[in-house]
Amino acid sequence: MTLSILSLNLWHDAGPYGDRAVRIREWIDRLDPDLIAFQEALRAPAWDQVAELLEQRPYHRDFVCAAQMRRSGTTLDEAEFGNAVASRWPIADREELRLPDGGDAETRSALSVTVDSPFGRVGLTCTHLNWKFRHGVIRERQVVAVCDLALRRRPQTGFPPLLAGDFNAEPESAEIRYVTGLQSLSGRSVSLLDAWRMAGDGGDGITWSNRNDYARRALEPDRRIDYVFAGFPRRDGVGRIESCRVVCDDRRDGIWPSDHFGVYAELRTQALTGAEGEWGISGGDDVHEF
C-alpha cells in the first residue's frame, strides 16, 4: 500500500483555461492521488479555482494567499493568488507562512497541513518560490524558512514530512542543494530526499519544457524546477519513496494541462517484512543501520 502525492503548478487561469481545466481533471482522475499540492491557484469571492477543478471529487481542501490578483469588473475582482492542498482524508490542522521577499511586488507563501490518514498523521507543506533567475538569494532565504516550517510541523510519530511545490530552481542550485543536505545556508542545514532522484526513471525529470507550447513562449531553457521531497523513511520502511514520475506532460488537440509538468510520487505506508527488512534502512533521524 502506498501514499500518492501530486504536485502541479496550475498556471492560474492563463491560456485556454476552460480546455486546460478538462485536461487537469483527466490527469487527477487518472492518477487518483491521495494528496495534491497546487501552486498558482486562484480564489475569489465569486470563484474558487481548486473547488471547481475538483468538483465532486472527495477531497478536503485548504488555501493560502501569496498575492492579490485583482481584475475589476470580472469574477476575479479581489482574487487571491496562492497555494492550495487537497487531501483524501480530513485536514486536522494547518499553518501558513509568508516567505521572505525582495521588497517588490513578488510575494510568496507556504501552507503546511496535517492530515489524519488511515496509517497515521501525515504532514504536507506546499510552496512556490520566487521565479526570476536572478532571485537565487531570495529563494535561498525562502527555502530555509519553508524547510523550518515543514520540519517543525512533522508528526512526532508516523509518516515522514512531505514538502512539494514549484521551487523555480534546478537541482544544482544552492536552494535545492540546501533542501537535500548538500550544502548549508546561513549556518543552517537540513536533509530531505528528492523523490525524483530516489525513484525516478533515470531521466532528466524536466518539468519546465520547451516541448510545451505554453512554456516555450517564455524563451527559457528546459529545467527541473518542480519537486516532491520527503523526510527519511522510518526504520521499518514506512515512508520509503517507491516511485516518482513526471505527469501532466501530454498535449491533446493542442491543449496542455499547464505550462508546467507535474510530479507524482508514491511512498510506502506499511512496514517491511521478511526478506525486505533484513538489511535495515535509514531512520527518521538519519540513523543508518548498515
C-alpha positions as CSV (number, residue, x, y, z in Angstrom):
1,M,0.0,0.0,0.0
2,T,1.3,3.5,-0.9
3,L,0.5,7.1,-0.3
4,S,0.4,9.1,-3.5
5,I,1.1,12.8,-4.0
6,L,0.8,15.1,-7.0
7,S,2.4,18.5,-7.2
8,L,1.2,20.8,-10.0
9,N,1.5,24.4,-10.9
10,L,-1.9,25.4,-12.3
11,W,-0.7,28.5,-14.2
12,H,-3.8,30.1,-12.6
13,D,-6.4,30.8,-15.4
14,A,-3.9,31.7,-18.2
15,G,-4.2,30.4,-21.7
16,P,-7.2,28.4,-22.9
17,Y,-8.1,27.7,-19.3
18,G,-11.5,26.1,-19.8
19,D,-9.9,23.4,-22.0
20,R,-6.9,23.2,-19.7
21,A,-9.2,22.5,-16.8
22,V,-10.6,19.5,-18.6
23,R,-7.1,18.1,-19.1
24,I,-6.2,18.7,-15.4
25,R,-9.2,16.9,-14.2
26,E,-8.4,14.0,-16.6
27,W,-5.0,13.7,-15.0
28,I,-6.3,13.9,-11.5
29,D,-8.8,11.1,-12.3
30,R,-6.1,9.0,-13.9
31,L,-3.6,9.4,-11.0
32,D,-6.2,9.4,-8.2
33,P,-3.7,11.0,-5.8
34,D,-4.2,10.9,-2.0
35,L,-2.6,14.3,-1.6
36,I,-2.3,17.2,-4.1
37,A,-0.1,20.3,-3.8
38,F,-1.3,23.1,-6.2
39,Q,0.6,26.3,-6.9
40,E,-0.7,29.4,-8.7
41,A,-4.2,28.7,-7.6
42,L,-6.8,31.4,-7.6
43,R,-9.6,32.1,-5.1
44,A,-12.0,35.0,-5.3
45,P,-15.4,35.8,-3.6
46,A,-17.2,34.6,-6.7
47,W,-14.8,31.8,-7.8
48,D,-12.7,29.1,-6.2
49,Q,-10.5,27.5,-8.8
50,V,-9.5,24.4,-6.9
51,A,-13.1,23.7,-5.7
52,E,-14.2,24.0,-9.3
53,L,-11.4,21.7,-10.6
54,L,-12.1,19.0,-8.1
55,E,-15.9,19.3,-8.4
56,Q,-17.5,16.4,-6.6
57,R,-14.2,14.5,-6.1
58,P,-13.9,13.5,-2.4
59,Y,-11.1,15.9,-1.3
60,H,-10.7,18.1,1.7
61,R,-9.1,21.5,0.7
62,D,-7.2,24.4,2.1
63,F,-5.6,27.5,0.6
64,V,-3.1,30.2,1.4
65,C,-2.8,33.6,-0.3
66,A,0.6,34.7,-1.7
67,A,-0.5,37.9,-3.5
68,Q,-3.6,39.8,-4.7
69,M,-4.6,39.4,-8.3
70,R,-7.4,41.9,-9.0
71,R,-9.3,42.2,-12.3
72,S,-12.0,44.8,-11.8
73,G,-15.4,44.0,-13.4
74,T,-14.7,40.2,-13.6
75,T,-15.3,37.2,-11.3
76,L,-11.6,37.6,-10.3
77,D,-12.1,41.0,-8.7
78,E,-10.3,40.8,-5.4
79,A,-8.8,37.4,-6.3
80,E,-6.1,35.8,-4.2
81,F,-3.2,34.0,-5.9
82,G,-1.5,31.3,-3.9
83,N,-1.1,27.7,-3.0
84,A,-3.6,25.0,-2.2
85,V,-3.7,21.5,-0.9
86,A,-6.2,18.8,-1.4
87,S,-6.4,15.6,0.8
88,R,-8.4,12.4,0.5
89,W,-8.5,12.5,4.4
90,P,-9.5,15.2,6.8
91,I,-7.1,18.1,7.5
92,A,-6.6,18.2,11.2
93,D,-4.7,21.4,11.4
94,R,-2.8,23.9,9.3
95,E,-0.3,26.8,9.4
96,E,0.5,29.3,6.8
97,L,3.7,31.3,6.3
98,R,4.6,34.4,4.3
99,L,8.0,33.8,2.9
100,P,10.9,36.3,2.7
101,D,10.7,38.5,-0.3
102,G,12.8,41.0,-2.2
103,G,10.7,44.1,-1.3
104,D,9.0,44.2,-4.6
105,A,5.6,43.1,-5.9
106,E,6.5,39.4,-5.9
107,T,5.4,37.8,-2.7
108,R,5.3,34.1,-1.8
109,S,3.8,31.8,0.8
110,A,3.7,28.3,2.1
111,L,0.9,26.2,3.5
112,S,1.6,23.3,5.9
113,V,-1.2,20.9,6.8
114,T,-1.5,17.8,9.0
115,V,-3.7,15.1,7.6
116,D,-5.4,12.3,9.5
117,S,-4.8,9.3,7.3
118,P,-5.6,5.6,7.9
119,F,-1.9,5.0,8.7
120,G,-1.3,7.9,11.0
121,R,-0.8,11.6,10.7
122,V,0.9,13.0,7.6
123,G,2.4,16.4,7.3
124,L,2.4,18.1,3.9
125,T,3.9,21.5,3.1
126,C,3.2,23.2,-0.2
127,T,5.1,26.2,-1.6
128,H,6.0,28.3,-4.6
129,L,9.3,30.3,-4.6
130,N,10.3,33.4,-6.5
131,W,10.6,32.8,-10.2
132,K,13.2,35.2,-11.6
133,F,16.5,33.7,-12.5
134,R,18.4,36.4,-10.6
135,H,16.4,35.8,-7.4
136,G,18.6,32.9,-6.2
137,V,19.5,34.8,-3.0
138,I,15.8,35.4,-2.2
139,R,15.0,31.7,-2.9
140,E,17.8,30.7,-0.5
141,R,16.1,32.6,2.3
142,Q,12.8,31.1,1.3
143,V,13.9,27.5,1.4
144,V,15.4,28.0,4.8
145,A,12.1,29.3,6.1
146,V,9.9,26.7,4.3
147,C,12.1,23.8,5.4
148,D,12.0,25.1,9.0
149,L,8.2,25.1,8.7
150,A,7.9,21.6,7.2
151,L,10.3,20.0,9.8
152,R,8.9,21.8,12.8
153,R,5.4,20.6,11.9
154,R,6.3,17.0,11.1
155,P,4.2,14.5,13.1
156,Q,6.2,13.1,16.1
157,T,5.1,9.6,15.1
158,G,4.0,8.2,11.8
159,F,4.9,9.4,8.3
160,P,8.0,11.4,7.3
161,P,7.3,15.1,6.4
162,L,6.4,15.9,2.8
163,L,7.4,19.1,1.0
164,A,6.2,19.8,-2.5
165,G,5.9,22.6,-5.0
166,D,7.4,24.8,-7.6
167,F,10.8,25.9,-6.4
168,N,11.9,27.7,-9.6
169,A,15.4,26.3,-9.0
170,E,17.3,23.5,-10.6
171,P,18.8,20.5,-8.6
172,E,22.3,22.0,-8.8
173,S,21.3,25.4,-7.3
174,A,22.1,26.4,-3.8
175,E,18.4,26.4,-2.9
176,I,17.8,22.7,-3.8
177,R,21.2,21.6,-2.6
178,Y,20.2,23.0,0.8
179,V,16.9,21.1,0.8
180,T,18.7,17.8,0.0
181,G,21.6,18.2,2.5
182,L,24.3,19.0,0.0
183,Q,25.2,22.4,1.4
184,S,24.4,24.8,4.2
185,L,22.9,28.3,4.1
186,S,23.2,31.0,6.7
187,G,24.8,28.5,9.1
188,R,21.9,26.1,8.8
189,S,21.5,22.7,7.1
190,V,18.7,20.1,6.6
191,S,18.3,17.0,4.6
192,L,15.2,15.8,2.7
193,L,15.0,13.2,0.0
194,D,14.3,14.3,-3.6
195,A,11.6,11.8,-4.8
196,W,12.8,12.0,-8.5
197,R,16.4,11.4,-7.5
198,M,15.4,8.4,-5.3
199,A,12.8,6.7,-7.6
200,G,12.6,8.5,-11.0
201,D,13.2,6.7,-14.2
202,G,16.8,7.8,-14.5
203,G,15.9,10.6,-17.0
204,D,16.3,14.3,-16.5
205,G,12.9,14.8,-14.9
206,I,12.3,18.1,-16.7
207,T,9.1,19.9,-15.6
208,W,9.6,23.2,-17.5
209,S,10.0,22.0,-21.0
210,N,10.1,23.6,-24.4
211,R,8.1,20.7,-25.7
212,N,5.2,22.5,-24.0
213,D,3.8,25.3,-26.2
214,Y,2.9,27.4,-23.2
215,A,6.3,27.2,-21.6
216,R,8.2,27.7,-24.9
217,R,6.8,31.3,-25.2
218,A,9.0,32.3,-22.2
219,L,12.2,31.6,-24.2
220,E,13.7,29.9,-21.2
221,P,15.8,26.7,-21.1
222,D,14.4,23.3,-20.1
223,R,14.7,22.8,-16.3
224,R,13.6,20.6,-13.5
225,I,12.1,23.0,-11.0
226,D,9.1,21.2,-9.6
227,Y,9.6,18.7,-6.7
228,V,8.3,16.3,-4.1
229,F,10.6,16.0,-1.1
230,A,10.2,13.6,1.8
231,G,12.0,13.1,5.1
232,F,14.0,9.9,5.6
233,P,11.8,6.8,6.0
234,R,11.2,5.2,9.3
235,R,13.4,2.2,10.3
236,D,10.6,-0.2,9.4
237,G,10.4,1.3,5.8
238,V,7.3,3.4,6.2
239,G,7.7,6.5,4.1
240,R,10.2,5.0,1.7
241,I,9.8,6.6,-1.8
242,E,8.7,3.8,-4.1
243,S,8.2,5.6,-7.4
244,C,8.3,9.0,-8.9
245,R,7.4,10.3,-12.4
246,V,6.7,13.4,-14.4
247,V,3.0,13.7,-15.2
248,C,0.5,16.2,-16.8
249,D,3.0,16.3,-19.6
250,D,1.0,15.5,-22.8
251,R,-0.8,17.6,-25.4
252,R,-4.2,16.6,-26.8
253,D,-5.9,18.6,-29.5
254,G,-3.4,21.3,-29.0
255,I,-4.1,21.6,-25.2
256,W,-1.6,21.0,-22.4
257,P,-2.8,20.8,-18.8
258,S,-0.5,23.7,-17.7
259,D,2.7,25.5,-18.6
260,H,4.5,23.2,-16.0
261,F,4.5,19.5,-15.9
262,G,3.6,17.9,-12.6
263,V,5.4,15.5,-10.3
264,Y,3.8,12.4,-8.9
265,A,5.3,10.2,-6.2
266,E,4.3,7.1,-4.2
267,L,5.6,6.4,-0.7
268,R,5.3,3.2,1.3
269,T,2.8,3.1,4.1
270,Q,3.4,-0.4,5.5
271,A,6.3,-1.8,7.4
272,L,8.8,-4.0,5.6
273,T,8.5,-7.7,6.4
274,G,10.6,-10.8,5.9
275,A,13.5,-10.6,3.5
276,E,12.6,-7.0,2.7
277,G,13.6,-5.8,6.1
278,E,16.7,-7.9,6.7
279,W,19.3,-5.2,6.0
280,G,17.8,-2.3,7.9
281,I,17.2,1.1,6.3
282,S,17.5,4.8,7.2
283,G,15.7,6.0,10.3
284,G,13.7,9.2,10.6
285,D,16.6,10.9,12.3
286,D,19.1,10.0,9.7
287,V,20.2,6.9,11.6
288,H,21.7,4.2,9.4
289,E,21.9,0.6,10.5
290,F,24.4,-0.8,7.9
